[in-house]
Amino acid sequence: MLVVSYNPGYQNLLKSLKPSTRQRFVALTFDYPEPEIERRIIEAESGADERLAHRLVRLATALRRLTDQDLEETVSTRLLVVAARLIVSGLPEQDACRAAIVDALTDDPDTAAALDEVVQAVITE
């Protein structure tokens, strides 16, 4: 068995698989985990409690709904785990979300400010 993994639309057009190549494989589409599963992943991987993991999942849901921001990607479960680990280690929630999520998604000051507003609206210490 051969498994090929790629993220369509993520790579430069020059690195995309040709249609004739893609047609030789069965495609499986992956999405983000259901909120309850994502919460449990965050808890297991970071040591966060249920309340913190729930807040981070709510934040992810809000950020993933943004369509008018110039983002190539949105928040992954991996970034949520990193933010949770920072919070568990003692960093304030908003600072951890800025470092692990906002700064990982953009370096544009206006976009970062918009994402920070979402963080402030959803994350409360």
Z-matrix of the N, CA and C atoms (Angstrom, degrees):
N
C 1 1.438
C 2 1.524 1 108.56
N 3 1.299 2 116.26 1 138.84
C 4 1.451 3 122.93 2 177.28
C 5 1.515 4 107.93 3 -118.40
N 6 1.323 5 116.57 4 131.24
C 7 1.457 6 121.40 5 178.13
C 8 1.515 7 108.12 6 -116.53
N 9 1.315 8 116.35 7 129.54
C 10 1.453 9 122.38 8 177.41
C 11 1.517 10 107.26 9 -119.43
N 12 1.304 11 116.64 10 132.39
C 13 1.458 12 121.03 11 -179.29
C 14 1.521 13 108.88 12 -123.57
N 15 1.319 14 115.59 13 133.02
C 16 1.456 15 119.86 14 173.22
C 17 1.511 16 109.06 15 -155.35
N 18 1.306 17 116.65 16 158.83
C 19 1.457 18 122.84 17 179.36
C 20 1.516 19 109.05 18 -107.42
N 21 1.318 20 118.75 19 101.10
C 22 1.465 21 119.68 20 -179.87
C 23 1.521 22 110.81 21 -62.31
N 24 1.312 23 115.58 22 139.38
C 25 1.448 24 120.53 23 179.87
C 26 1.508 25 114.02 24 83.08
N 27 1.319 26 116.70 25 -15.78
C 28 1.459 27 121.12 26 -177.98
C 29 1.518 28 110.66 27 -86.31
N 30 1.303 29 116.96 28 -40.44
C 31 1.455 30 121.82 29 -177.15
C 32 1.523 31 110.93 30 -83.44
N 33 1.285 32 115.41 31 160.00
C 34 1.450 33 122.35 32 174.40
C 35 1.527 34 108.31 33 -58.40
N 36 1.329 35 116.44 34 148.42
C 37 1.462 36 120.31 35 -179.41
C 38 1.525 37 112.49 36 -55.90
N 39 1.317 38 117.04 37 -29.45
C 40 1.454 39 119.55 38 -179.42
C 41 1.526 40 111.94 39 -71.27
N 42 1.322 41 117.82 40 -17.96
C 43 1.460 42 121.52 41 -178.02
C 44 1.530 43 112.18 42 -102.39
N 45 1.311 44 118.04 43 -0.14
C 46 1.451 45 121.57 44 -177.56
C 47 1.524 46 110.67 45 -70.96
N 48 1.323 47 115.39 46 150.21
C 49 1.461 48 119.38 47 176.11
C 50 1.522 49 109.61 48 -71.54
N 51 1.306 50 116.48 49 140.06
C 52 1.458 51 120.85 50 176.13
C 53 1.529 52 108.41 51 -67.95
N 54 1.328 53 117.04 52 148.28
C 55 1.471 54 119.32 53 178.07
C 56 1.526 55 112.90 54 -54.91
N 57 1.320 56 117.39 55 -38.59
C 58 1.465 57 119.34 56 -179.96
C 59 1.531 58 111.80 57 -65.73
N 60 1.316 59 116.71 58 -29.75
C 61 1.473 60 120.51 59 176.70
C 62 1.530 61 109.95 60 -75.98
N 63 1.338 62 116.79 61 -45.78
C 64 1.466 63 120.84 62 -179.90
C 65 1.521 64 111.75 63 -59.33
N 66 1.316 65 117.35 64 -32.98
C 67 1.461 66 121.17 65 -177.79
C 68 1.521 67 112.72 66 -68.89
N 69 1.290 68 117.74 67 -12.64
C 70 1.459 69 121.57 68 179.53
C 71 1.534 70 113.06 69 -85.60
N 72 1.321 71 116.73 70 -3.13
C 73 1.459 72 121.66 71 -175.79
C 74 1.523 73 110.96 72 -121.70
N 75 1.304 74 115.33 73 155.60
C 76 1.460 75 121.60 74 169.59
C 77 1.521 76 106.18 75 -85.45
N 78 1.309 77 117.13 76 133.66
C 79 1.463 78 120.49 77 -177.38
C 80 1.522 79 110.80 78 -99.28
N 81 1.301 80 115.27 79 136.44
C 82 1.463 81 122.41 80 172.33
C 83 1.522 82 107.43 81 -120.86
N 84 1.293 83 116.80 82 128.91
C 85 1.454 84 121.30 83 179.31
C 86 1.519 85 108.82 84 -99.58
N 87 1.320 86 116.27 85 130.11
C 88 1.460 87 122.00 86 178.07
C 89 1.513 88 108.88 87 -111.07
N 90 1.294 89 115.26 88 143.42
C 91 1.456 90 121.15 89 176.14
C 92 1.529 91 106.86 90 -127.81
N 93 1.303 92 116.34 91 -176.81
C 94 1.454 93 119.81 92 177.62
C 95 1.524 94 109.11 93 -68.91
N 96 1.324 95 117.09 94 152.74
C 97 1.470 96 119.29 95 177.71
C 98 1.526 97 110.82 96 -63.44
N 99 1.305 98 115.71 97 156.51
C 100 1.462 99 120.28 98 172.59
C 101 1.530 100 107.60 99 -58.12
N 102 1.341 101 118.21 100 149.54
C 103 1.469 102 120.64 101 -175.28
C 104 1.527 103 114.73 102 -51.50
N 105 1.320 104 117.79 103 -42.50
C 106 1.465 105 120.19 104 -179.12
C 107 1.532 106 111.15 105 -65.07
N 108 1.294 107 116.77 106 -40.48
C 109 1.470 108 121.00 107 179.01
C 110 1.526 109 109.78 108 -68.56
N 111 1.337 110 116.68 109 -42.74
C 112 1.457 111 119.96 110 178.84
C 113 1.523 112 110.82 111 -61.91
N 114 1.329 113 116.70 112 -39.84
C 115 1.467 114 120.51 113 177.66
C 116 1.526 115 110.34 114 -60.32
N 117 1.316 116 116.74 115 -44.46
C 118 1.465 117 120.13 116 -179.60
C 119 1.529 118 111.56 117 -66.34
N 120 1.320 119 116.95 118 -35.56
C 121 1.467 120 120.31 119 176.70
C 122 1.523 121 109.72 120 -62.58
N 123 1.328 122 116.58 121 -46.80
C 124 1.466 123 121.13 122 -179.67
C 125 1.527 124 110.29 123 -59.81
N 126 1.318 125 116.67 124 -45.04
C 127 1.468 126 120.32 125 178.94
C 128 1.526 127 110.80 126 -60.34
N 129 1.316 128 116.18 127 -48.12
C 130 1.474 129 120.32 128 -175.55
C 131 1.522 130 112.47 129 -67.37
N 132 1.311 131 117.04 130 -37.34
C 133 1.464 132 120.57 131 -174.95
C 134 1.524 133 114.33 132 -87.04
N 135 1.331 134 117.08 133 -16.97
C 136 1.466 135 118.49 134 -174.89
C 137 1.518 136 114.58 135 -120.33
N 138 1.317 137 116.67 136 -18.33
C 139 1.461 138 119.17 137 -173.61
C 140 1.513 139 112.69 138 83.16
N 141 1.340 140 116.83 139 9.18
C 142 1.468 141 120.85 140 178.90
C 143 1.517 142 110.25 141 -70.44
N 144 1.333 143 115.78 142 152.06
C 145 1.455 144 118.94 143 174.57
C 146 1.532 145 109.51 144 -80.63
N 147 1.317 146 115.34 145 171.24
C 148 1.466 147 120.98 146 -175.33
C 149 1.529 148 112.05 147 -61.00
N 150 1.322 149 117.44 148 -39.66
C 151 1.475 150 120.52 149 -178.35
C 152 1.522 151 111.64 150 -63.82
N 153 1.330 152 117.06 151 -45.18
C 154 1.456 153 120.49 152 178.85
C 155 1.528 154 110.25 153 -64.33
N 156 1.317 155 117.00 154 -46.04
C 157 1.461 156 120.31 155 179.93
C 158 1.527 157 110.64 156 -60.19
N 159 1.313 158 116.73 157 -39.23
C 160 1.468 159 120.78 158 178.61
C 161 1.531 160 110.68 159 -63.39
N 162 1.333 161 117.38 160 -44.19
C 163 1.474 162 120.52 161 178.46
C 164 1.526 163 110.86 162 -61.17
N 165 1.321 164 116.87 163 -41.00
C 166 1.465 165 119.87 164 -179.88
C 167 1.531 166 111.57 165 -67.34
N 168 1.303 167 117.26 166 -36.49
C 169 1.465 168 120.00 167 176.20
C 170 1.527 169 110.12 168 -66.77
N 171 1.328 170 116.86 169 -40.61
C 172 1.482 171 119.78 170 175.49
C 173 1.521 172 110.38 171 -60.39
N 174 1.331 173 116.85 172 -41.35
C 175 1.460 174 120.62 173 177.71
C 176 1.526 175 110.42 174 -62.07
N 177 1.313 176 116.88 175 -45.93
C 178 1.465 177 120.57 176 179.64
C 179 1.518 178 111.26 177 -59.47
N 180 1.320 179 116.39 178 -42.82
C 181 1.462 180 120.72 179 179.19
C 182 1.523 181 110.63 180 -60.34
N 183 1.328 182 116.30 181 -44.11
C 184 1.464 183 120.37 182 179.27
C 185 1.527 184 111.11 183 -64.82
N 186 1.322 185 117.26 184 -44.43
C 187 1.470 186 120.32 185 -179.00
C 188 1.519 187 111.25 186 -67.47
N 189 1.312 188 117.77 187 -35.87
C 190 1.471 189 120.88 188 -179.23
C 191 1.518 190 111.94 189 -70.17
N 192 1.310 191 117.28 190 -19.19
C 193 1.470 192 121.04 191 177.89
C 194 1.527 193 112.43 192 -81.21
N 195 1.315 194 117.00 193 -14.43
C 196 1.465 195 119.56 194 -178.15
C 197 1.523 196 109.47 195 -67.26
N 198 1.306 197 115.15 196 123.88
C 199 1.456 198 119.16 197 178.67
C 200 1.522 199 112.39 198 -118.78
N 201 1.327 200 116.74 199 -14.74
C 202 1.460 201 119.08 200 -176.73
C 203 1.533 202 112.92 201 -97.08
N 204 1.323 203 117.53 202 3.87
C 205 1.462 204 120.93 203 177.08
C 206 1.518 205 109.29 204 -93.38
N 207 1.304 206 116.08 205 149.93
C 208 1.460 207 121.28 206 -178.16
C 209 1.527 208 109.71 207 -86.46
N 210 1.344 209 115.58 208 72.62
C 211 1.455 210 121.19 209 -178.65
C 212 1.522 211 109.81 210 -113.50
N 213 1.327 212 116.00 211 132.80
C 214 1.460 213 119.87 212 174.76
C 215 1.519 214 110.48 213 -76.27
N 216 1.319 215 116.75 214 -32.05
C 217 1.459 216 123.12 215 179.41
C 218 1.512 217 108.35 216 -137.37
N 219 1.309 218 114.70 217 169.44
C 220 1.456 219 119.55 218 174.10
C 221 1.524 220 108.43 219 -121.50
N 222 1.302 221 116.01 220 -174.77
C 223 1.461 222 120.50 221 -172.54
C 224 1.532 223 110.97 222 -69.70
N 225 1.303 224 114.86 223 129.06
C 226 1.462 225 121.62 224 178.31
C 227 1.529 226 109.77 225 -95.13
N 228 1.307 227 115.28 226 164.98
C 229 1.466 228 119.98 227 173.79
C 230 1.521 229 109.78 228 -60.44
N 231 1.322 230 116.79 229 -36.41
C 232 1.465 231 121.12 230 178.73
C 233 1.525 232 111.19 231 -58.76
N 234 1.340 233 117.82 232 -43.65
C 235 1.466 234 120.45 233 178.95
C 236 1.530 235 111.18 234 -66.40
N 237 1.319 236 117.16 235 -34.94
C 238 1.463 237 120.40 236 176.85
C 239 1.524 238 110.99 237 -64.21
N 240 1.321 239 116.19 238 -39.84
C 241 1.471 240 120.67 239 178.18
C 242 1.529 241 109.74 240 -64.23
N 243 1.319 242 117.08 241 -42.56
C 244 1.472 243 120.18 242 178.94
C 245 1.529 244 109.93 243 -61.84
N 246 1.329 245 116.75 244 -45.97
C 247 1.468 246 119.88 245 178.47
C 248 1.524 247 110.53 246 -59.89
N 249 1.321 248 117.04 247 -43.95
C 250 1.464 249 120.70 248 179.50
C 251 1.519 250 111.32 249 -61.80
N 252 1.319 251 117.34 250 -41.92
C 253 1.474 252 120.05 251 178.81
C 254 1.522 253 110.99 252 -61.99
N 255 1.330 254 116.40 253 -40.62
C 256 1.469 255 119.58 254 178.51
C 257 1.523 256 110.69 255 -63.92
N 258 1.325 257 116.55 256 -41.25
C 259 1.458 258 120.90 257 -179.69
C 260 1.530 259 110.22 258 -66.52
N 261 1.319 260 116.61 259 -45.54
C 262 1.470 261 120.96 260 178.94
C 263 1.525 262 110.41 261 -59.96
N 264 1.339 263 117.10 262 -32.93
C 265 1.468 264 120.13 263 -179.73
C 266 1.528 265 112.48 264 -79.50
N 267 1.351 266 117.34 265 -4.52
C 268 1.462 267 119.12 266 174.05
C 269 1.518 268 116.10 267 118.08
N 270 1.314 269 119.41 268 -7.05
C 271 1.465 270 120.96 269 178.89
C 272 1.534 271 108.86 270 -73.59
N 273 1.335 272 117.97 271 137.09
C 274 1.468 273 119.71 272 177.62
C 275 1.536 274 110.86 273 -57.39
N 276 1.322 275 115.72 274 146.86
C 277 1.459 276 120.83 275 -173.65
C 278 1.525 277 113.88 276 -54.85
N 279 1.324 278 117.14 277 -47.36
C 280 1.463 279 118.82 278 -177.91
C 281 1.523 280 111.37 279 -65.31
N 282 1.315 281 117.57 280 -37.78
C 283 1.468 282 120.57 281 178.11
C 284 1.528 283 110.48 282 -66.64
N 285 1.314 284 116.00 283 -40.64
C 286 1.463 285 120.47 284 179.40
C 287 1.523 286 110.58 285 -65.41
N 288 1.319 287 116.79 286 -41.88
C 289 1.473 288 120.09 287 179.18
C 290 1.524 289 111.17 288 -67.37
N 291 1.310 290 116.53 289 -35.30
C 292 1.463 291 119.34 290 177.40
C 293 1.531 292 109.40 291 -65.62
N 294 1.322 293 117.13 292 -47.26
C 295 1.463 294 121.39 293 -176.50
C 296 1.529 295 111.93 294 -68.69
N 297 1.320 296 117.04 295 -44.92
C 298 1.470 297 120.64 296 -171.85
C 299 1.518 298 113.61 297 -88.49
N 300 1.319 299 117.07 298 -26.82
C 301 1.465 300 119.45 299 -174.00
C 302 1.525 301 111.59 300 -113.64
N 303 1.326 302 117.09 301 -63.84
C 304 1.466 303 120.86 302 -173.72
C 305 1.522 304 110.99 303 -59.28
N 306 1.324 305 117.05 304 -52.35
C 307 1.466 306 119.65 305 -177.75
C 308 1.522 307 112.65 306 -67.60
N 309 1.333 308 116.80 307 -23.18
C 310 1.467 309 119.69 308 176.65
C 311 1.527 310 111.64 309 -77.43
N 312 1.321 311 117.33 310 -24.15
C 313 1.462 312 120.70 311 -176.69
C 314 1.519 313 114.03 312 -91.44
N 315 1.328 314 117.18 313 -26.52
C 316 1.467 315 118.27 314 -176.39
C 317 1.520 316 111.21 315 -156.94
N 318 1.315 317 115.04 316 154.61
C 319 1.459 318 120.36 317 169.85
C 320 1.533 319 110.10 318 -118.15
N 321 1.328 320 116.39 319 5.80
C 322 1.457 321 121.37 320 176.44
C 323 1.526 322 109.08 321 -80.07
N 324 1.336 323 117.84 322 123.37
C 325 1.470 324 120.39 323 -175.79
C 326 1.530 325 113.93 324 -59.32
N 327 1.330 326 118.11 325 -39.82
C 328 1.460 327 120.23 326 -179.25
C 329 1.522 328 111.72 327 -68.54
N 330 1.317 329 115.89 328 -41.73
C 331 1.457 330 120.24 329 178.18
C 332 1.523 331 110.15 330 -66.04
N 333 1.324 332 116.36 331 -41.73
C 334 1.470 333 120.13 332 178.46
C 335 1.528 334 110.61 333 -61.94
N 336 1.315 335 116.81 334 -40.19
C 337 1.467 336 120.37 335 178.65
C 338 1.529 337 110.78 336 -62.84
N 339 1.328 338 116.45 337 -40.87
C 340 1.464 339 120.21 338 178.45
C 341 1.532 340 110.92 339 -65.14
N 342 1.330 341 116.47 340 -42.07
C 343 1.460 342 120.16 341 178.44
C 344 1.526 343 110.91 342 -66.53
N 345 1.329 344 116.71 343 -38.01
C 346 1.467 345 120.86 344 176.80
C 347 1.534 346 110.97 345 -60.26
N 348 1.322 347 117.09 346 -37.07
C 349 1.460 348 120.56 347 178.42
C 350 1.526 349 110.73 348 -62.84
N 351 1.330 350 115.70 349 -39.76
C 352 1.464 351 119.26 350 177.69
C 353 1.522 352 109.84 351 -65.23
N 354 1.335 353 116.38 352 -43.67
C 355 1.468 354 120.52 353 178.36
C 356 1.520 355 109.77 354 -58.01
N 357 1.316 356 116.97 355 -48.01
C 358 1.467 357 120.05 356 -178.50
C 359 1.515 358 111.82 357 -63.32
N 360 1.329 359 117.18 358 -35.11
C 361 1.471 360 120.34 359 -179.14
C 362 1.530 361 112.06 360 -71.69
N 363 1.324 362 117.18 361 -30.81
C 364 1.467 363 120.46 362 -173.62
C 365 1.527 364 111.94 363 -99.20
N 366 1.309 365 117.41 364 -41.22
C 367 1.470 366 121.49 365 -176.16
C 368 1.514 367 109.51 366 -92.24
N 369 1.286 368 115.51 367 120.38
C 370 1.470 369 120.54 368 174.62
C 371 1.512 370 108.12 369 -129.44
N 372 1.294 371 114.72 370 131.92
C 373 1.475 372 119.22 371 -178.63
C 374 1.502 373 110.82 372 -86.10
